[in-house]
C-alpha cells in the first residue's frame, strides 16, 4: 500500500471511531452494527497494511543483499582474487574432513565388530590400519591446509578494511561542504564506517557466510543420501526443528540490526569525546579549565547508554536462544532414540548406527548453517549497505560544466540572501556588491554580521537561498566546481595544518622546486624561521607521528597558511582573519606586504583591526546580516554616525590610551 493508501486507511479508522462515539447513545442494534463495521474494517486495513509492508521489506532486503554481495564479489575479484583461491583450498579441506567423519568411523567399527565376533584379526588388519591411517592423514592434512588458507584470509581481511576506510575517507573529502555540518550526514558516515568493518566483517566477513552456505549445501547433499537410505524418518524431524530454530534466529537478527541503527549516533558522539580527551591539541584547555571531569562524565553517560542498549539486546536475544536450545535438545533426544531402536532391532549395523548419528548431526547442522548463514548474510549485508548508502549520499548542490575563462574576473552579488540548512534565521539578507577585477576589498563588521558566510558563498561551500552570485556575468552554479575553485586561494580564520612536512603543507603534494617554496615563505615573512628548522622544508609539523616534529607558534602557523595561499597563485585571494593571533604591528606588516604582492589580482580581506583597511580600494561594512555601508576608507570616515567611522574612532582611542 502506498503512502496515500495508508493515509486514507488511517483517516477511515479515525472517522469510524468518531462515528461510534457520536452514536453511542443510539439503539443497541445500530450500536452493534457500527462496532462490527468498525472492527472488521480496521482489522482488514491493518492486515492489508502489514502484508504490504512485509512484501515491501522482503523486496528491499533482497535488493540490499544482491547489491552488497555483488559489490563484495566484484571488489575481491578485482583487487585480491587470491581470496577465492583460499576459499577453494578451505572448501576442499573442510568438505573432505566432514565426509571423513561420517564414513570412515563406520567402516572401522564394522571391521572391529567382525573381529570381536570371532573373525580372525589377520583377515581385517589391513583394512583397520588403512582406515585408521586415512583418518589421521585426512585430519592432519585438512588441519594444515585450513590453517594456511585462514592465514591468507586474515591478512586479506586487514587489506580490505584499509581499502574501504580509504574509500570512505575519499567520499567524505569529496562531499559538498554543507554535509560536514549536517548531523544526518555525519551519522551516515559513522554507520558506513562501522557497518562495513566490525559489524559486517567487510568483504571477508560477508564472503565467509556465503562460503559456509556453499560448503554446507555440499555436505547436506552427501549425507542426505545416507539418511534417505538408512533412516528416512529423520528428515521430517530435522526440518521441524529447523523451522522453529530459524524463526527465533530471524528474530535475533532483527533485534541486532535495530540496535545497531539505534546506537549509531551514540557511537559517533562517544568517539568524538574520546578523541578530544586523548588529543594533545586540546590538552591546555582541558587542564586549565579542569574539563576532564566533564569529558569523563559525558563518556560514562554514553557508555551507560550503549551498555544499556546491548543489555536489552542480550536479554531479548537470550530468551530466543533458550527456545532454540530447547528445540535442539528435543531433536537430539528423538534422533538418538530412533537410530538406537533401528540398531537394537538389527535393522542397521553398529557401524551404520555411528554413521547415521553422524549423518543426522551433519544434516541438521548443515541445514541449520545454511539457514543461519543465509540470515547472517542478510544481517551483514544490511550493515554493509550503510556503506553503499553513504557512497550514494545525495549532493547538496548541483554542479555545472562551464569552463572558467582566463583573464580578469568580475564578481557580483545580486540580491543574495542565505540561511543555513536546518536554521530559520537568515545569515545574510539582500546583499548587493560588485568587485572589479584586481580590486582590493576589505570586509568589516561585528562578530556574527555575516562576513565569513559571505566568503563561504563566494567560494561556493554553500549555495545561496535567494538571488545569485555571478562571475563574469555567469551564475557560479553553472561553472564546473573543479575549475571554479581554482580561482580562489583562501586562508580562513580556522585554517588547518596537517601532520605532514612543511613543504607538503604548502604545496599539498605538487612537485615544486625549493626556490618556489622559499619564495612564498619570504613573502609571508616565515622564511627566516623556516630555515632554522632541523630538516628545513622537510620538517614534520606536530609530533603526532614523528618525535622530531615541531610545534609551530600561532603566528608561524598563520604564516604557513598564508604561504600556502601565495603558492597557489590564484587570481582571487581571500584572507578571513588569519592573522588574529598576531599583534597589530605584525598583522599590519603582513597585510601591507600581502597587498603589494596582490598587484593585478583580486583580494578580499576580513579583519577586525581597521587600520588594515587603509590600503584597500573599497570597504564593505556588514551589519544586521547585510552590507550597511560601502565606500573608501576616507568616504566612510566622513559618514556622520556611520558604523565604520564609530568602529575606527573607538579602536583609535584604544591605541591612543594604551
GIJOWO-V347825 format. One record per run of one state. SS is the DSSP state (alpha for helix, beta for strand, coil for the rest). FROM is the first residue (numbers start at 1). LEN is the number of residues. If there is no record, write none. Layout:
# GIJOWO-V347825
ss = (SS	SS)
from = (FROM	FROM)
len = (LEN	LEN)
This chain:
# GIJOWO-V347825
ss = (coil	alpha	coil	alpha	coil	alpha	coil	alpha	coil	alpha	coil	alpha	coil	alpha	coil	alpha	coil	alpha	coil	alpha	coil	alpha	coil	alpha	coil	alpha	coil	beta	coil	beta	coil	beta	coil	beta	coil	alpha	coil	beta	coil	beta	alpha	beta	coil	alpha	coil	beta	coil	beta	alpha	coil	alpha	coil	alpha	coil	alpha	coil	beta	coil	beta	coil	alpha	coil	beta	coil	alpha	coil	beta	coil	alpha	coil	beta	coil	beta	coil	alpha	coil	alpha	coil)
from = (1	3	23	28	80	82	117	121	124	125	175	177	182	183	200	202	231	234	263	264	279	280	289	292	345	350	392	402	403	411	419	428	436	440	446	451	459	466	472	474	476	479	480	481	486	488	492	501	502	508	514	525	527	531	536	539	540	542	550	551	554	569	572	577	584	598	602	607	610	614	618	624	626	632	633	638	643	658)
len = (2	20	5	52	2	35	4	3	1	50	2	5	1	17	2	29	3	29	1	15	1	9	3	53	5	42	10	1	8	8	9	8	4	6	5	8	7	6	2	2	3	1	1	5	2	4	9	1	6	6	11	2	4	5	3	1	2	8	1	3	15	3	5	7	14	4	5	3	4	4	6	2	6	1	5	5	15	1)
